[in-house]
């Protein structure tokens, strides 16, 4: 679910996603009328859920309450961030989440409690569901559809608090109190936004480093970066930073 200039992450997301998991389907909901090239239109539902306020926190919340019509036909779905470059893992991400769900008795979803709150918990913003998620959560999601349209989720991170409440209100089993499964499944570009102090950058893992090295030497990927950076310059700066870090520079 994307709004504003963030749609320019879509080409990078799709390039890496389809490379990692060519057998998966990808669906992008752009809340404004998309400006992306025609080649991406088959993956995009544009002007999606336009009755909600047009701001980033609201867009983040909409991904957890809408989408049933478009997604309920799938056995399972990973609702993730658009600024993630997915990378292939073994076992595949779907197998990881299904095994985690079964082990912790979560039934129809996979997540964890990222923060404990006085009246419950906040979840991670990356959320995995099976087709059995939609029915038991419908009443809670419809309540939050009304709340979100009336501005209740207009502050940063309120989407993740709302998701925790949907799980509670739907009387689903609570998620684990700690992150026991890595749910990003790729390179999260937010971690590589330029910083004045190089020591603030995270230390990439071995597989993450390998994928970063491959991408920063991939001509087709770099051409996409250049195209997207014309509309959202920070994308070019992020990839430049990745290239310097992977080569041991500052």
N, C-alpha and C positions, 0 to 999 in steps of 0.2 A: 504494500500500500504506500503510494508515493505522492508527495505534493511539491509544487514549485520546481526549482532548479534541480532538486534531488533526482528528477527523472533522468538526468544525465549520467547517473550511476548505472542505469538499466543496461546499456550495451556491455559494460564490464561485467556486471552480475551474470547476464545471460551467456557471455562468452566463456566464462570460467565454469558456470553451472553446467552447461551442455557438454563442455569438455570433460568434466568430472563424472557426470551422470547422464550420458546420452539417452538413456531409457526413461528418464523422468520427464514429466510435463512441468512447464514453468508458466505461471500466470502473474501478470503485473497489473495492479489497479492504480491508474494515474488519476488523481482527483481533479486535475485541470484538463483542458484540451491539450493533448500531447503535441510537442514540437519535434519528436524523434523522427528519424527517417522512416520511410515506408517499410523497409525491411524488418522493422521491429513490431509492426502493427498486429501481426498474427498472435503475438504474446500479450498484447495490451488491451485492457478494457479502460478506455479513457473517459474522462468526465464522470468518474465513478463516485457514487455516493455524494453527489454535489450538494445535497440538502444539509450536510453538516458544516459547521464553521470551517473556514479555510485557514488552518494554522497547523504547525507541525505536531504539537501534542495531541490535537484532535485526530489528525491523520493516523498517528500511532495507536490511538484508542480504537479507531474504526476497524483496524485489522483484526481485533479480537471479538468484535460483536457482529460484524457483517461477513459476507462471503459464503453463507450457507448455500444459496441458490447456485453459485458457480462451483462450489467445492464438495458438496455433499455426495456427489457421485464417485468420488475417489475413496479408496480404502484408507488412505492416510495422507496427511499433509503437514509439511513443515512451514510454519509462519515465521519468517525470518526478516532480518534487516536488508535493505537494498544495497548498503555499502559493504557487503561481504563478498569476497572472492572465494567461492566454494572450491574445495580441493578433494580429490578422490581419497577415500579411506577404505580400509578393510578391517572389520566388516563394514558394509555400506551404512550410511547414516540412518536409513530406515530400520535396518536390522538392529542397530545399536539402541534406538529409541524403543522399539517393540520389546526387546529383551529387558530394558530398564523398567518399562511399564509393568511387565509381568512380574519382575522381581519385587517391585515395591507395591504391587496390587493397585495401580492407579486406574486401571480399567480402560479409559478412553483418551487419556492425554499423558504427556510427559513434560514435566517442568520441575522447578525446585523453588524453595523459599529463599529469595536473594536477601531479604531483610525481614526481621520480625517486627510487627507493629503492635500497638496496645490492643487493637481489636482484631488481630489476625496476622496477615503476612502479605508481603509484596513478592511477586513472581519475576522471573527473568522475562525479558522482552522477546526471546526466541521460544516459540511454543509449538509443540508437536501434538497433533490430534489424529484420532481415527474417525471413521464415519459415524461411530457411536457417540461422538462428542456433541453433535448438533441437537439431538432431541432433548437430552436431560438439561442442557444449558439454555434452551430456547427462552424460557420465561425470564431468567436472569438477564440474558442478553437483550431481550426486548425492553426490559426496564432501563438498562443502561443505554440503549439507543435513544430513549427519550431524554435521559440525563445528559448525554454527550451533546445532543442537538441543542440543549439549553445551556451549554458552556461549562458543564461540570468537570470535564477533562481538558482544560485549556492550559494547565501548567505542566512543566517538565516532570516526567516519571509518573504522572497520575494514571497513565495507561496500564502500568505494571501493578499498581495498587488495585485498579479496577479489575484486572484479570484475577488477582487473588480473591477478590470479593465474589466474582462470578463463580469460581470454584466452590467457595464456601456456601454461597446462596443456593447453588445447585445440589448441595449435599453430596459432592463427590469426595472420594478419599483425598486427604490433604497431601500435598507434595512433600518430598523429603526436606529436612531442615538444612541441608547442605548440598552444594553442587557436587554430585557424584558422577556426572556425565558431562564431558565437554560438548556444549551444544552449538558452538559457533560454526564448526566444521569448515573453517577456512580462514582467510586473512581478513580481519576486521579493519577496514581502512581508517576508521575513526581513531585507532590507536597510533596511526602514523601521520596525523596532522602535524605540520611543522611546529617545532618547539625551539625556544631560544637556547635551552640547555639540552645538549645531546644526551646527557645522562638520564633524562626523563623518558627516553624511549624504552619500550619493553624489550626483553631479550627473546627473539623468536626461537621457537623450537626447531628441531632438526628438519622435520617435514615442511614446516612453514618456510624455513630458510631456503630449502630446495625449490619450492614452488615460487617464492619471490624471485629467486635467481632465474628460473625458467621464464617467468613473465617479463622481467626487465630485459630479457634478450629475445623476446618474441616480437617479431616485426608487426604481425597483425594486431596483437594486443596493444602495442605502442601507438599504432595508427588510430586505434579506437580511443586511446587516452588523449591523443592530440585533438581528435574531433570533439570529445566531450569537454576537454579543458577550454575550448573556445567559448563555451557557454557557462562553464563552472570552473574557473581557473584553479581553485583549490585542488581539483583532481590531479592536475599536472604536478603541483607541488608535492602532493602526497606520494605519487609514484617516484618522483625525483628523490624524495627523502628515503623511500624504500631502497632505491638503487644505491644511494650512498651508504646506508647502514649495512646492506648486504655485502658491500665491498670493503667494509671496515673504515669508511670515512666518517666525517662529521658534518 
